[in-house]
Each structure stands twice: as C-alpha cells, then as structure tokens.
Amino acid sequence: MRYFPGFTSFPVIFLLAVLLAGVMPACNSPYTPKPKGYFNIAFPTKQYQLFNEPGYPYSFEYPVYAQVVRDTAFMGEKPENPWWINVDFPQFHGKVYISYKTIGAYKLEKLLNDAFNMTNKHSMKANAINDSLITTANGIHGMFFNVGGDVATANQFFLTDSTRHFLRGALYFDATPNQDSLLPVNNFLVADMKHMIETFKWK
C-alpha cells in the first residue's frame, strides 16, 4: 500500500475517500449566487440644534450628531470669506460643504451659472439630474439638485434672496462613489439637509 511522502498514518486510498466524500456532493449541487450585501447601519434619532453664530449672515438648524466647522480649505483653495463652513457627520464619513458669497461682489447671473455648472460637471457619470425649486415658510428661495449615479456628490442646493446673499451646499462622502451602498446614508442625510433648508434664515 502506498503513502504520501512525509505521511506515515494515512494511506492514499483512505485520503482519496475522504476528499471525494467532501467534493462529490458539491459537484451535484446547483450554484446559487448570493446577492451583494452591505453593512447594516444603525441611524441615530433625529434631533436638531441651532447654528446662529455672531457675525454670520445666516442661521439654521442642524443635527446633534453633526459638527459645524469653519472651512479653511475648500477643494484645495482658501475660502474667500469667514462664512464658509462644513457640516460634518463623523459617524457617516460625510459632510455638507457650504460656501457663501455676497451679491454685488458677484453678479447674481454668474453665481447661478456657477451653481448649475458645478452640478452639470457630474453629467458624464450621472444617469439623471433632477432639480426642484425651494420656497420655504421663512421666505427662502433656491433650488435642490439630486444627481443619480456613482457621482462625487449626489445632493446639492443653492439659496439666495436675489439681492444680497447667495449660499451653496453640497453633500460629499470620504468614500469611493457607489450609489447603491451609499443610498441608505444618502437618504438619511438628505432629510437633514432639507431640515437645514426649511429652518434657514438670512440675517
């Protein structure tokens, strides 16, 4: 009877029998691919607090599980005024970049064109771009954009009073864009973005 080199207690015929017993049933079993799954995310209870810092030309409510941080380097460039902020969501590795500009220093037409152009630059990867007008009980006007597909920012908005103020917000994640895996978090944070807009006020 033959043995594998280095083995003194397992005959070849016995080892083959063990291997075949484990392999043969699998050969006759149909293969069923498993659907792609994602981690189950525990979302916090929605509660809000007021951002109303002295000197800022706006105020709004934001979630208690977020942090408002003054932006010191937006997309590698220094903000042009001290009223650019990030609403940071550390738990979800995401943030809403908020930029503010004054009408007068810039023409309203240019600010509107820039807002649309920044949204449309995602059109190469987007499968849809939906926009909706914003009109709130506080007299705030603007537009909300939802960009479908694996894009860097799927949700953006701008707000203006057409005479003095212009503000733009965009939700980004510190992750490779993946519409499916980010969808639950996107939906959760979009509700917070809309609450920020609904409670937004110019000063």
PyMOL commands that set and color helices and strands:
alter all, ss='L'
color gray80, all
select helices_A, chain A and resi 12-28+90-92+108-120+179-198
alter helices_A, ss='H'
color red, helices_A
select strands_A, chain A and resi 48-51+58-63+67-70+85-89+94-102+128-135+141-148+155-160+165-173+201-202
alter strands_A, ss='S'
color yellow, strands_A
deselect
rebuild
show_as cartoon
